[in-house]
Amino acid sequence: MKIFKFGGASVKDAESVKNVANIIATEGAKDTLVVVSALGKMTNAFEEVVDAYYNKSDELPQKLDFIADYHKNIMDSLFEKGDEIYEVVDILFGELGWFLARNSSKRYNYVYDQIICFGELLSTRIVSAYLQKMGTANTWFDARNYIKTDSSYRDAKVDWTLTQEIISTKVDTSKINITQGFIAANDTENTTTLGREGSDYTAGIFAYCLDAESVTIWKDVQGVLNADPRVFESTTLLQQISYEEAIEMAFYGASVIHPKTIQPLQRKEIPLYVRSFVDPSKQGTKVSRGSVLEPMIPCFIVKKNQVIVSISAKDFSFVVENNMSYIFQKLHEYQLKVNLIQNSAISFSLCLDNKFGKFNQFYEALKNEFTIRFDEGVELYTIRHFNQEAIKDISSKGKVLLKQTNKDTTQIVLNQN
């Protein structure tokens, strides 16, 4: 059994859907389970529906029309008028409209999950129908009937025992199966989601439960590169990465593979391949047990729009455990993710993600008890398997505000203003 995962970029328009169908027909013509994300940027579009539902009800019809037109335009290029897929899609939009009209819950995360799931339901129906049309018989199923979770909406935890039992007994591994990434259901059959990058995680879940031969994530890059090509002019394809190295890179912010995806694969030593749907002839990157990195070269991870903070006691006393405990409690309260920590006897420095814009509230909560200095808009560069040339190159990009090195990793905070 092989698991294929196709993200939104791989099914962004009609030509992309045709390309995916061709890959499945040539590379996964049997014994394959295919996980598909929402088309293109439709997850973002459904998030706008959620926002309009709560805050801009007058814009809701326009947001829904945009989504409906996007899917219809793709279908018009793939199917003849009157094809049964149009009725299937109409039913799904009817279910969405029914929920928007009848819902009485005020819980944002619950409502988010009940709406956002339609992106995946629509995309998989279209992909499945097109495969059938092109002669690739397949079975479509609803992932919510197979992956069971708790009720932590938007970041649900998998009930592995129940999920394993359902998947191992109900999935016919002799066929091509099409299902959704990202979505699941709780014990009351309400939709839950697995968090961002959840589609990759879905592939890992099915692979684990089915003892799959491999997982392939199809992306618009040739594989895992040693740096983001949008930031660095020169990059190198990594042919092999160990499970541990992939998790380390993800921890520091590399966006290619999420650690939640790696963990179930590592437990059963199922290899993961990252390949290009633009050029399927390339072998891409293999993530498995074995060599840490091939080739062994520095790998660069960049996080922009960071905040660097220095915190010290007003009376110049030591920064000890009770101070740190209080500070970390506030970091959690204001949803500030810590990417680097460095402390001395009297000060405590942090590099933070201010993703939810709550740093000012954090500052106001602590300023009466601590002396706080900070710089916003800084960049954090992490270099795995560094050498002196790599450190020198990154340090030359701006003013170094903080630098920290351990055996395998150097982190440098820069201000380029």
C-alpha positions as CSV (number, residue, x, y, z in Angstrom):
1,M,0.0,0.0,0.0
2,K,1.3,3.4,-1.0
3,I,0.1,6.8,0.3
4,F,0.1,9.8,-1.9
5,K,-0.6,13.3,-0.6
6,F,-1.4,16.2,-3.0
7,G,-1.6,19.8,-1.5
8,G,-3.6,22.7,-2.7
9,A,-1.0,23.9,-5.2
10,S,-1.1,20.6,-7.0
11,V,-4.9,21.0,-7.6
12,K,-5.2,24.8,-8.1
13,D,-6.9,24.6,-11.6
14,A,-8.1,22.2,-14.2
15,E,-4.7,21.6,-15.7
16,S,-3.3,20.7,-12.3
17,V,-6.1,18.2,-11.7
18,K,-5.3,16.6,-15.0
19,N,-1.6,16.4,-14.0
20,V,-2.5,14.8,-10.7
21,A,-4.7,12.2,-12.5
22,N,-1.8,11.4,-14.8
23,I,0.6,10.9,-11.8
24,I,-1.9,8.6,-10.1
25,A,-2.5,6.6,-13.3
26,T,1.2,6.1,-13.9
27,E,2.7,5.9,-10.4
28,G,-0.1,4.7,-8.2
29,A,-2.5,2.7,-10.5
30,K,-3.2,0.2,-7.7
31,D,-2.9,-0.3,-4.0
32,T,-2.7,3.5,-3.4
33,L,-4.5,5.7,-1.0
34,V,-4.6,9.4,-2.2
35,V,-5.0,12.3,0.3
36,V,-6.0,15.5,-1.3
37,S,-6.2,19.1,0.2
38,A,-8.6,21.8,-0.7
39,L,-8.2,23.2,-4.3
40,G,-5.6,26.1,-4.6
41,K,-6.1,28.7,-1.9
42,M,-9.6,27.5,-1.0
43,T,-8.8,27.0,2.7
44,N,-8.1,30.7,2.9
45,A,-11.3,31.4,1.0
46,F,-13.3,29.3,3.5
47,E,-11.6,31.1,6.4
48,E,-13.0,34.3,4.9
49,V,-16.4,32.7,5.0
50,V,-15.9,32.0,8.7
51,D,-14.9,35.7,9.2
52,A,-17.9,37.0,7.3
53,Y,-20.2,34.7,9.1
54,Y,-19.1,36.2,12.4
55,N,-18.2,39.8,11.5
56,K,-19.4,40.8,8.1
57,S,-22.7,39.1,7.3
58,D,-23.4,41.4,4.4
59,E,-20.3,40.0,2.6
60,L,-21.1,36.3,3.2
61,P,-23.1,35.8,-0.1
62,Q,-20.2,37.3,-2.1
63,K,-17.6,35.0,-0.3
64,L,-19.7,31.9,-1.0
65,D,-20.3,32.9,-4.6
66,F,-16.5,33.2,-5.1
67,I,-15.9,29.7,-3.8
68,A,-18.8,28.2,-5.9
69,D,-17.6,30.0,-9.1
70,Y,-14.0,28.8,-8.5
71,H,-15.1,25.2,-8.3
72,K,-17.6,25.5,-11.2
73,N,-14.9,27.0,-13.5
74,I,-12.6,24.0,-12.8
75,M,-15.4,21.5,-13.3
76,D,-16.5,23.2,-16.6
77,S,-13.0,22.5,-17.9
78,L,-13.0,18.9,-16.8
79,F,-16.5,17.6,-17.4
80,E,-19.4,17.7,-19.8
81,K,-22.5,19.6,-18.9
82,G,-24.8,17.4,-17.0
83,D,-22.1,15.2,-15.5
84,E,-23.3,13.9,-12.1
85,I,-20.4,15.7,-10.3
86,Y,-22.4,18.9,-10.6
87,E,-25.2,17.5,-8.6
88,V,-22.7,16.1,-6.0
89,V,-21.1,19.5,-5.6
90,D,-24.5,21.2,-5.4
91,I,-25.5,18.9,-2.5
92,L,-22.3,19.8,-0.7
93,F,-23.0,23.5,-1.1
94,G,-26.5,22.9,0.1
95,E,-25.2,21.2,3.3
96,L,-22.9,24.2,3.9
97,G,-25.8,26.6,3.4
98,W,-27.9,24.6,5.8
99,F,-25.2,24.7,8.5
100,L,-24.8,28.5,8.1
101,A,-28.6,29.0,8.4
102,R,-29.2,26.6,11.3
103,N,-26.1,26.8,13.5
104,S,-26.7,28.2,16.9
105,S,-23.3,27.6,18.5
106,K,-21.2,30.6,19.3
107,R,-18.0,28.6,19.7
108,Y,-15.6,29.9,17.0
109,N,-13.3,26.9,16.8
110,Y,-16.3,24.5,16.5
111,V,-17.9,26.6,13.7
112,Y,-14.5,27.0,11.9
113,D,-14.1,23.2,11.6
114,Q,-17.7,22.7,10.4
115,I,-17.2,25.2,7.6
116,I,-13.6,24.7,6.6
117,C,-14.0,20.9,5.9
118,F,-16.0,21.7,2.8
119,G,-12.8,22.6,0.9
120,E,-11.5,19.1,1.2
121,L,-14.9,17.4,0.6
122,L,-15.3,19.4,-2.7
123,S,-11.8,18.9,-4.0
124,T,-11.8,15.1,-3.4
125,R,-15.2,14.7,-5.0
126,I,-13.9,16.5,-8.1
127,V,-10.6,14.6,-8.3
128,S,-12.3,11.3,-7.8
129,A,-14.9,12.0,-10.5
130,Y,-12.2,13.1,-13.0
131,L,-10.2,9.9,-12.3
132,Q,-13.3,7.8,-13.0
133,K,-13.9,9.8,-16.2
134,M,-10.4,9.1,-17.4
135,G,-10.7,5.4,-16.7
136,T,-9.0,5.1,-13.3
137,A,-11.5,3.4,-11.1
138,N,-11.3,4.5,-7.5
139,T,-13.2,4.6,-4.2
140,W,-14.0,7.9,-2.6
141,F,-14.5,8.0,1.2
142,D,-15.1,10.5,3.9
143,A,-12.0,10.7,6.2
144,R,-14.3,11.8,9.1
145,N,-15.6,8.2,9.3
146,Y,-12.1,6.8,9.7
147,I,-9.9,9.2,11.7
148,K,-11.4,9.8,15.2
149,T,-10.3,12.5,17.6
150,D,-11.1,14.3,20.7
151,S,-13.1,17.6,20.6
152,S,-10.1,20.0,20.5
153,Y,-11.5,21.9,17.5
154,R,-8.8,23.2,15.1
155,D,-6.1,21.1,16.7
156,A,-7.7,17.8,17.5
157,K,-5.8,14.9,19.1
158,V,-6.1,11.5,17.3
159,D,-7.7,8.5,19.1
160,W,-5.1,6.1,17.8
161,T,-6.7,2.9,19.1
162,L,-10.1,3.6,17.6
163,T,-8.6,5.1,14.4
164,Q,-6.4,2.1,13.9
165,E,-9.3,-0.3,14.4
166,I,-11.5,1.5,11.8
167,I,-8.9,2.0,9.1
168,S,-7.3,-1.4,9.3
169,T,-10.8,-3.1,8.9
170,K,-12.6,-0.8,6.5
171,V,-10.0,0.4,3.9
172,D,-9.8,-1.9,0.9
173,T,-6.1,-1.7,0.2
174,S,-6.5,-3.5,-3.2
175,K,-8.1,-0.4,-4.7
176,I,-7.2,3.3,-5.4
177,N,-8.8,5.2,-2.5
178,I,-9.4,9.0,-2.5
179,T,-9.9,10.8,0.7
180,Q,-9.5,14.2,2.4
181,G,-6.5,15.6,4.4
182,F,-6.8,17.8,7.5
183,I,-10.3,16.7,8.6
184,A,-11.6,14.1,11.1
185,A,-14.5,13.7,13.5
186,N,-15.1,13.3,17.3
187,D,-17.3,10.8,19.1
188,T,-20.4,12.9,18.4
189,E,-19.7,12.9,14.7
190,N,-18.9,16.6,14.6
191,T,-16.1,17.6,12.2
192,T,-12.7,18.3,13.8
193,T,-9.4,19.4,12.1
194,L,-5.9,18.4,12.7
195,G,-4.2,21.8,12.6
196,R,-2.2,23.5,9.9
197,E,-0.2,21.0,7.7
198,G,-2.9,18.6,8.8
199,S,-3.1,17.0,5.3
200,D,0.5,15.7,5.6
201,Y,-0.4,14.4,9.0
202,T,-3.4,12.6,7.6
203,A,-1.1,10.8,5.2
204,G,1.0,9.7,8.1
205,I,-2.0,8.4,10.1
206,F,-3.2,6.3,7.2
207,A,0.3,5.0,6.5
208,Y,0.8,4.0,10.1
209,C,-2.6,2.3,10.4
210,L,-2.2,0.4,7.1
211,D,1.5,-0.5,7.5
212,A,2.1,1.3,4.2
213,E,5.1,0.7,2.1
214,S,5.8,4.4,1.7
215,V,4.3,7.9,1.8
216,T,4.9,10.4,-1.0
217,I,4.2,14.1,-0.6
218,W,3.9,15.8,-4.0
219,K,5.0,19.5,-4.0
220,D,5.9,22.2,-6.4
221,V,9.6,21.9,-5.5
222,Q,12.0,19.1,-6.5
223,G,12.2,17.9,-2.9
224,V,13.6,19.1,0.4
225,L,16.2,21.9,-0.2
226,N,18.9,23.1,2.1
227,A,17.4,26.6,2.1
228,D,14.2,28.4,1.0
229,P,14.7,29.4,-2.7
230,R,12.6,32.5,-2.1
231,V,15.3,33.8,0.3
232,F,18.5,32.2,-1.0
233,E,19.8,32.5,-4.6
234,S,21.6,29.1,-4.5
235,T,20.0,26.0,-3.0
236,T,20.9,22.3,-3.0
237,L,18.5,19.3,-3.1
238,L,18.9,17.0,-0.1
239,Q,18.7,13.5,-1.3
240,Q,18.3,11.8,2.1
241,I,17.3,13.0,5.5
242,S,16.9,10.9,8.7
243,Y,13.6,11.0,10.6
244,E,15.4,12.8,13.5
245,E,16.9,15.4,11.2
246,A,13.5,16.1,9.6
247,I,12.0,16.7,13.1
248,E,14.9,18.9,14.1
249,M,14.5,21.0,10.9
250,A,10.8,21.3,11.4
251,F,11.3,22.3,15.1
252,Y,13.4,25.2,13.9
253,G,10.9,26.3,11.4
254,A,11.4,24.5,8.1
255,S,8.0,24.3,6.5
256,V,8.5,21.3,4.1
257,I,7.6,18.5,6.6
258,H,5.7,18.8,9.8
259,P,7.0,16.8,12.8
260,K,3.5,15.4,13.5
261,T,3.8,13.7,10.0
262,I,7.1,12.2,10.8
263,Q,6.4,10.7,14.2
264,P,3.9,7.9,13.1
265,L,6.2,7.0,10.2
266,Q,9.2,6.8,12.3
267,R,7.5,4.4,14.7
268,K,7.1,1.8,11.9
269,E,10.1,2.9,9.8
270,I,7.9,3.9,6.8
271,P,9.9,6.0,4.3
272,L,8.6,9.4,3.3
273,Y,9.4,10.8,-0.2
274,V,9.1,14.5,-1.1
275,R,8.7,14.7,-4.9
276,S,7.8,17.3,-7.5
277,F,4.4,17.1,-9.2
278,V,5.9,19.5,-11.8
279,D,8.5,16.9,-12.8
280,P,7.5,13.5,-11.5
281,S,10.5,11.9,-13.2
282,K,12.7,13.2,-10.5
283,Q,13.2,11.1,-7.4
284,G,13.2,14.0,-4.9
285,T,14.1,13.5,-1.2
286,K,13.8,10.4,0.9
287,V,13.2,10.7,4.7
288,S,14.0,7.5,6.5
289,R,16.2,5.7,9.0
290,G,19.8,6.1,8.1
291,S,22.2,8.8,7.1
292,V,21.5,12.1,8.8
293,L,21.9,14.2,5.7
294,E,23.0,13.5,2.1
295,P,24.8,15.6,1.0
296,M,26.2,16.8,4.4
297,I,26.0,20.6,3.9
298,P,24.7,23.5,6.0
299,C,21.0,23.9,6.0
300,F,19.4,27.4,6.5
301,I,16.0,28.1,8.0
302,V,14.7,31.7,8.2
303,K,12.0,33.2,10.4
304,K,11.1,36.8,9.6
305,N,9.1,39.4,11.6
306,Q,10.4,38.2,15.0
307,V,10.6,40.1,18.2
308,I,13.8,39.9,20.3
309,V,13.2,40.6,24.0
310,S,15.5,41.1,27.0
311,I,13.9,40.8,30.4
312,S,15.6,41.5,33.7
313,A,14.5,42.2,37.3
314,K,14.2,45.8,38.2
315,D,16.4,45.3,41.3
316,F,19.1,43.5,39.3
317,S,18.5,40.3,41.2
318,F,19.1,36.9,39.6
319,V,16.6,35.6,37.0
320,V,15.7,32.4,38.8
321,E,13.1,29.6,38.3
322,N,10.1,31.4,39.7
323,N,10.8,34.4,37.5
324,M,11.0,32.2,34.4
325,S,7.9,30.2,35.4
326,Y,5.9,33.4,35.5
327,I,7.3,34.7,32.3
328,F,6.6,31.5,30.4
329,Q,3.0,31.4,31.9
330,K,2.5,34.9,30.3
331,L,4.1,33.8,27.0
332,H,1.6,30.9,26.9
333,E,-1.3,33.2,27.8
334,Y,-0.6,35.6,25.0
335,Q,0.2,32.9,22.4
336,L,3.8,33.9,21.8
337,K,6.0,31.1,20.5
338,V,9.6,31.0,21.7
339,N,12.2,30.2,19.0
340,L,15.4,31.0,21.0
341,I,16.3,31.4,24.7
342,Q,19.4,32.7,26.2
343,N,19.9,33.7,29.8
344,S,22.6,35.2,32.1
345,A,22.6,35.9,35.8
346,I,20.4,39.0,35.6
347,S,18.8,38.9,32.2
348,F,16.7,36.6,30.1
349,S,16.6,37.0,26.3
350,L,14.0,35.5,23.9
351,C,13.3,35.5,20.2
352,L,9.5,35.3,19.7
353,D,6.9,34.8,17.0
354,N,4.2,37.4,17.4
355,K,1.8,35.6,15.1
356,F,-1.3,36.7,16.9
357,G,-0.3,40.3,17.5
358,K,-0.4,40.0,21.3
359,F,3.2,41.1,22.2
360,N,2.0,44.5,23.4
361,Q,-0.3,42.8,25.9
362,F,2.5,40.7,27.1
363,Y,4.7,43.7,27.5
364,E,2.0,45.6,29.5
365,A,1.5,42.6,31.8
366,L,5.2,42.4,32.7
367,K,6.5,46.0,32.5
368,N,5.8,46.9,36.1
369,E,7.7,43.9,37.5
370,F,10.6,43.7,35.0
371,T,12.8,45.9,32.9
372,I,12.0,44.9,29.3
373,R,13.9,45.9,26.1
374,F,12.8,44.7,22.7
375,D,13.2,45.1,19.0
376,E,10.5,44.2,16.5
377,G,10.8,43.1,12.8
378,V,14.1,41.1,13.3
379,E,15.0,37.9,11.5
380,L,16.1,34.6,13.0
381,Y,18.5,32.5,11.0
382,T,19.1,28.9,12.0
383,I,22.0,27.0,10.5
384,R,22.0,23.2,10.9
385,H,25.4,21.5,10.3
386,F,27.0,24.9,10.1
387,N,30.6,25.8,9.1
388,Q,32.4,29.1,9.6
389,E,31.7,30.2,6.1
390,A,28.0,29.8,6.6
391,I,28.1,31.8,9.9
392,K,30.1,34.5,8.2
393,D,27.7,34.7,5.3
394,I,24.6,35.0,7.5
395,S,26.3,37.5,9.9
396,S,27.0,39.8,7.0
397,K,23.3,40.3,6.3
398,G,22.7,42.7,9.1
399,K,23.5,43.7,12.7
400,V,23.9,40.6,14.9
401,L,21.7,41.1,18.0
402,L,22.0,37.6,19.4
403,K,24.0,34.4,18.6
404,Q,23.8,31.0,20.1
405,T,25.7,27.8,19.1
406,N,25.5,24.2,20.1
407,K,27.0,21.1,18.6
408,D,25.0,20.9,15.4
409,T,23.1,24.3,15.2
410,T,23.9,28.0,15.2
411,Q,21.1,30.6,15.6
412,I,21.6,34.2,14.7
413,V,19.2,37.1,15.3
414,L,19.7,39.9,12.8
415,N,18.3,43.4,12.5
416,Q,18.6,44.5,8.8
417,N,17.0,48.0,9.4
